[in-house]
Amino acid sequence: MASSDPVYLRVVADIRRQIVDGSLPPGAPIPSRAQLTRKYGVGETAARHALRVLTSEGLIVGRVGSGHYVRARPVLLPLHRWRFHDPYAPLGSDITAQGARATWERRVERTEATPDIAQRLRLDGPAPVTRVRYVFRGDGRPVQLATSYEPADLGEPAAEENPRGLIARLAAFGVKVTEIVEQVYTRVPQPPESDVLALPTGVHVLHVERTHWAGDRPVETSDIVVPGDRFRLVYTHAVQP
Protein backbone atom coordinates (compact mmCIF):
# COMPACT_ATOMS: atom_id res chain seq x y z
CA MET A 1 0.00 0.00 0.00
CA ALA A 2 1.15 3.57 -0.64
CA SER A 3 2.77 5.25 2.34
CA SER A 4 0.28 8.12 1.99
CA ASP A 5 -2.73 5.84 2.55
CA PRO A 6 -4.56 6.23 5.89
CA VAL A 7 -3.14 3.84 8.49
CA TYR A 8 -6.51 2.16 9.08
CA LEU A 9 -6.42 0.79 5.51
CA ARG A 10 -3.37 -1.29 6.49
CA VAL A 11 -5.48 -2.95 9.17
CA VAL A 12 -8.37 -3.45 6.75
CA ALA A 13 -6.11 -4.98 4.09
CA ASP A 14 -4.54 -7.47 6.50
CA ILE A 15 -7.80 -8.65 8.04
CA ARG A 16 -9.47 -8.82 4.63
CA ARG A 17 -6.59 -10.98 3.37
CA GLN A 18 -6.99 -13.36 6.32
CA ILE A 19 -10.73 -13.67 5.69
CA VAL A 20 -10.28 -14.29 1.97
CA ASP A 21 -7.52 -16.90 2.35
CA GLY A 22 -9.33 -18.68 5.19
CA SER A 23 -6.92 -17.83 7.98
CA LEU A 24 -9.93 -16.28 9.68
CA PRO A 25 -12.79 -18.71 8.94
CA PRO A 26 -16.50 -17.87 9.18
CA GLY A 27 -17.49 -17.25 12.79
CA ALA A 28 -13.95 -16.46 13.92
CA PRO A 29 -13.70 -13.49 16.31
CA ILE A 30 -12.09 -10.27 15.11
CA PRO A 31 -9.68 -8.54 17.52
CA SER A 32 -11.25 -5.77 19.56
CA ARG A 33 -10.33 -2.14 19.02
CA ALA A 34 -7.87 -2.31 21.90
CA GLN A 35 -6.29 -5.45 20.47
CA LEU A 36 -6.05 -3.88 17.03
CA THR A 37 -4.26 -0.82 18.38
CA ARG A 38 -1.64 -3.02 20.05
CA LYS A 39 -1.21 -5.49 17.19
CA TYR A 40 -0.94 -2.95 14.37
CA GLY A 41 0.43 0.02 16.28
CA VAL A 42 -2.44 2.30 15.31
CA GLY A 43 -4.68 4.62 17.26
CA GLU A 44 -8.18 4.01 18.57
CA THR A 45 -9.72 6.03 15.74
CA ALA A 46 -7.92 4.00 13.07
CA ALA A 47 -9.02 0.74 14.70
CA ARG A 48 -12.64 1.96 14.79
CA HIS A 49 -12.49 2.99 11.12
CA ALA A 50 -11.05 -0.39 10.14
CA LEU A 51 -13.89 -2.28 11.81
CA ARG A 52 -16.41 0.04 10.21
CA VAL A 53 -14.98 -0.55 6.71
CA LEU A 54 -14.88 -4.34 7.14
CA THR A 55 -18.48 -4.25 8.34
CA SER A 56 -19.58 -2.09 5.39
CA GLU A 57 -17.92 -4.57 3.02
CA GLY A 58 -20.01 -7.35 4.51
CA LEU A 59 -16.94 -9.28 5.69
CA ILE A 60 -17.64 -9.06 9.43
CA VAL A 61 -20.69 -8.63 11.62
CA GLY A 62 -20.99 -6.98 15.01
CA ARG A 63 -22.80 -8.53 17.94
CA VAL A 64 -23.87 -6.24 20.75
CA GLY A 65 -21.80 -6.88 23.85
CA SER A 66 -19.75 -9.57 22.14
CA GLY A 67 -17.60 -7.97 19.45
CA HIS A 68 -17.10 -8.60 15.74
CA TYR A 69 -16.97 -11.93 13.91
CA VAL A 70 -16.21 -13.12 10.39
CA ARG A 71 -19.48 -13.27 8.51
CA ALA A 72 -20.52 -16.68 7.20
CA ARG A 73 -20.16 -17.01 3.45
CA PRO A 74 -23.66 -17.45 2.06
CA VAL A 75 -24.56 -20.16 -0.41
CA LEU A 76 -25.91 -18.46 -3.53
CA LEU A 77 -29.16 -20.01 -4.74
CA PRO A 78 -29.95 -19.94 -8.47
CA LEU A 79 -32.68 -17.76 -9.94
CA HIS A 80 -33.22 -18.93 -13.50
CA ARG A 81 -33.93 -16.38 -16.19
CA TRP A 82 -35.12 -18.37 -19.17
CA ARG A 83 -34.38 -17.08 -22.66
CA PHE A 84 -37.75 -18.40 -23.84
CA HIS A 85 -40.00 -17.69 -20.91
CA ASP A 86 -42.74 -20.03 -19.79
CA PRO A 87 -45.69 -17.64 -19.62
CA TYR A 88 -47.13 -19.63 -16.73
CA ALA A 89 -44.03 -19.53 -14.52
CA PRO A 90 -44.35 -16.99 -11.68
CA LEU A 91 -41.43 -14.82 -10.67
CA GLY A 92 -41.13 -16.89 -7.51
CA SER A 93 -40.97 -20.27 -9.25
CA ASP A 94 -37.34 -20.77 -8.31
CA ILE A 95 -38.26 -20.39 -4.66
CA THR A 96 -40.60 -23.36 -4.99
CA ALA A 97 -37.93 -25.34 -6.85
CA GLN A 98 -35.64 -24.89 -3.86
CA GLY A 99 -38.17 -26.58 -1.60
CA ALA A 100 -39.57 -23.45 0.00
CA ARG A 101 -43.18 -22.30 0.04
CA ALA A 102 -43.54 -19.33 -2.31
CA THR A 103 -46.06 -16.62 -1.47
CA TRP A 104 -46.46 -13.04 -2.52
CA GLU A 105 -48.44 -9.92 -1.82
CA ARG A 106 -49.12 -7.09 -4.19
CA ARG A 107 -50.55 -3.60 -4.38
CA VAL A 108 -52.09 -2.19 -7.56
CA GLU A 109 -52.39 1.55 -8.09
CA ARG A 110 -52.91 4.05 -10.91
CA THR A 111 -50.25 6.73 -11.10
CA GLU A 112 -48.34 8.95 -13.53
CA ALA A 113 -45.20 7.68 -15.15
CA THR A 114 -41.96 9.18 -13.90
CA PRO A 115 -39.59 10.47 -16.62
CA ASP A 116 -37.58 7.25 -16.41
CA ILE A 117 -40.62 4.96 -16.73
CA ALA A 118 -42.11 7.14 -19.48
CA GLN A 119 -38.88 6.71 -21.44
CA ARG A 120 -38.82 2.96 -20.89
CA LEU A 121 -42.45 2.63 -22.04
CA ARG A 122 -42.05 5.24 -24.80
CA LEU A 123 -44.83 7.38 -23.40
CA ASP A 124 -45.33 11.07 -24.04
CA GLY A 125 -44.69 12.88 -20.78
CA PRO A 126 -46.29 11.95 -17.43
CA ALA A 127 -48.86 9.58 -18.95
CA PRO A 128 -51.02 7.41 -16.66
CA VAL A 129 -49.67 3.94 -15.89
CA THR A 130 -50.70 1.00 -13.75
CA ARG A 131 -48.10 0.25 -11.10
CA VAL A 132 -48.06 -3.09 -9.29
CA ARG A 133 -45.73 -3.66 -6.34
CA TYR A 134 -44.88 -7.23 -5.32
CA VAL A 135 -43.14 -8.71 -2.30
CA PHE A 136 -42.19 -12.36 -2.84
CA ARG A 137 -41.48 -14.63 0.12
CA GLY A 138 -39.92 -18.04 0.57
CA ASP A 139 -41.24 -19.75 3.70
CA GLY A 140 -42.38 -16.35 4.92
CA ARG A 141 -39.03 -14.62 4.40
CA PRO A 142 -38.93 -11.74 1.88
CA VAL A 143 -36.60 -12.78 -0.95
CA GLN A 144 -37.55 -10.62 -3.93
CA LEU A 145 -39.15 -7.27 -4.67
CA ALA A 146 -40.70 -6.30 -7.99
CA THR A 147 -42.43 -3.19 -9.29
CA SER A 148 -44.22 -3.44 -12.62
CA TYR A 149 -45.48 -0.63 -14.85
CA GLU A 150 -47.94 -0.87 -17.76
CA PRO A 151 -49.59 1.79 -19.92
CA ALA A 152 -53.00 2.52 -18.42
CA ASP A 153 -54.77 1.81 -21.70
CA LEU A 154 -54.00 -1.90 -21.28
CA GLY A 155 -56.35 -2.06 -18.30
CA GLU A 156 -55.70 -3.02 -14.70
CA PRO A 157 -54.82 -6.56 -13.62
CA ALA A 158 -57.70 -8.46 -12.08
CA ALA A 159 -57.81 -8.46 -8.30
CA GLU A 160 -57.11 -12.18 -8.10
CA GLU A 161 -54.35 -12.23 -10.70
CA ASN A 162 -50.93 -13.54 -9.76
CA PRO A 163 -47.60 -12.70 -11.44
CA ARG A 164 -47.82 -15.50 -13.99
CA GLY A 165 -50.80 -13.98 -15.77
CA LEU A 166 -49.07 -11.11 -17.56
CA ILE A 167 -48.47 -12.63 -21.02
CA ALA A 168 -51.84 -14.40 -21.07
CA ARG A 169 -53.68 -11.23 -20.00
CA LEU A 170 -51.98 -9.12 -22.65
CA ALA A 171 -52.83 -11.76 -25.24
CA ALA A 172 -56.50 -11.44 -24.24
CA PHE A 173 -56.23 -7.74 -25.17
CA GLY A 174 -54.81 -8.73 -28.56
CA VAL A 175 -51.26 -7.83 -27.51
CA LYS A 176 -48.71 -10.53 -28.33
CA VAL A 177 -45.43 -10.33 -26.45
CA THR A 178 -42.61 -11.00 -28.91
CA GLU A 179 -39.53 -10.29 -26.83
CA ILE A 180 -38.42 -9.89 -23.23
CA VAL A 181 -35.30 -7.82 -22.55
CA GLU A 182 -33.47 -7.85 -19.23
CA GLN A 183 -30.66 -5.58 -18.07
CA VAL A 184 -28.88 -6.58 -14.86
CA TYR A 185 -26.67 -4.52 -12.59
CA THR A 186 -25.64 -4.37 -8.95
CA ARG A 187 -26.19 -1.38 -6.71
CA VAL A 188 -26.43 -0.20 -3.13
CA PRO A 189 -29.92 -0.95 -1.77
CA GLN A 190 -32.29 1.84 -0.88
CA PRO A 191 -33.19 2.00 2.84
CA PRO A 192 -36.75 0.61 2.35
CA GLU A 193 -35.30 -2.32 0.36
CA SER A 194 -32.78 -3.06 3.11
CA ASP A 195 -35.58 -3.02 5.67
CA VAL A 196 -37.97 -5.29 3.76
CA LEU A 197 -35.28 -7.77 2.65
CA ALA A 198 -33.44 -7.64 6.01
CA LEU A 199 -30.10 -7.02 4.29
CA PRO A 200 -26.91 -7.02 6.35
CA THR A 201 -24.71 -3.93 6.20
CA GLY A 202 -22.53 -3.88 3.08
CA VAL A 203 -24.68 -6.23 0.98
CA HIS A 204 -25.64 -4.98 -2.47
CA VAL A 205 -28.70 -6.00 -4.45
CA LEU A 206 -29.04 -7.39 -7.95
CA HIS A 207 -31.37 -5.18 -9.97
CA VAL A 208 -33.06 -6.66 -13.04
CA GLU A 209 -34.69 -4.13 -15.32
CA ARG A 210 -37.07 -6.16 -17.46
CA THR A 211 -39.24 -5.00 -20.35
CA HIS A 212 -41.86 -6.93 -22.34
CA TRP A 213 -42.09 -5.90 -25.99
CA ALA A 214 -44.89 -6.41 -28.51
CA GLY A 215 -43.08 -5.76 -31.77
CA ASP A 216 -41.53 -2.32 -31.41
CA ARG A 217 -43.80 -1.28 -28.53
CA PRO A 218 -42.84 -1.77 -24.86
CA VAL A 219 -46.01 -2.95 -23.10
CA GLU A 220 -44.65 -3.54 -19.60
CA THR A 221 -41.48 -2.74 -17.70
CA SER A 222 -40.49 -3.81 -14.24
CA ASP A 223 -37.73 -3.52 -11.66
CA ILE A 224 -36.87 -6.76 -9.88
CA VAL A 225 -34.63 -6.59 -6.81
CA VAL A 226 -33.00 -9.60 -5.12
CA PRO A 227 -30.36 -9.79 -2.36
CA GLY A 228 -26.88 -10.09 -3.82
CA ASP A 229 -25.72 -12.32 -0.98
CA ARG A 230 -28.42 -14.95 -1.45
CA PHE A 231 -28.95 -15.45 -5.18
CA ARG A 232 -27.16 -15.73 -8.48
CA LEU A 233 -28.93 -15.19 -11.80
CA VAL A 234 -28.80 -18.09 -14.26
CA TYR A 235 -29.60 -17.45 -17.92
CA THR A 236 -30.47 -20.25 -20.33
CA HIS A 237 -30.18 -19.74 -24.10
CA ALA A 238 -31.60 -22.35 -26.43
CA VAL A 239 -29.38 -23.20 -29.40
CA GLN A 240 -31.23 -23.71 -32.66
CA PRO A 241 -30.10 -26.86 -34.54
Secondary structure as UniProt FT lines:
FT   TURN            3..4
FT   HELIX           7..21
FT   TURN            26..27
FT   STRAND          29..30
FT   HELIX           33..40
FT   HELIX           44..56
FT   TURN            57..58
FT   STRAND          60..63
FT   TURN            64..66
FT   STRAND          67..70
FT   STRAND          77..82
FT   TURN            87..88
FT   TURN            91..92
FT   HELIX           93..97
FT   TURN            98..99
FT   STRAND          102..112
FT   HELIX           115..120
FT   TURN            121..122
FT   STRAND          128..138
FT   TURN            139..140
FT   STRAND          141..151
FT   HELIX           152..154
FT   TURN            159..160
FT   HELIX           163..165
FT   HELIX           166..172
FT   TURN            173..174
FT   STRAND          179..187
FT   HELIX           191..197
FT   TURN            201..202
FT   STRAND          205..214
FT   TURN            215..216
FT   STRAND          217..227
FT   TURN            228..230
FT   STRAND          231..236
//
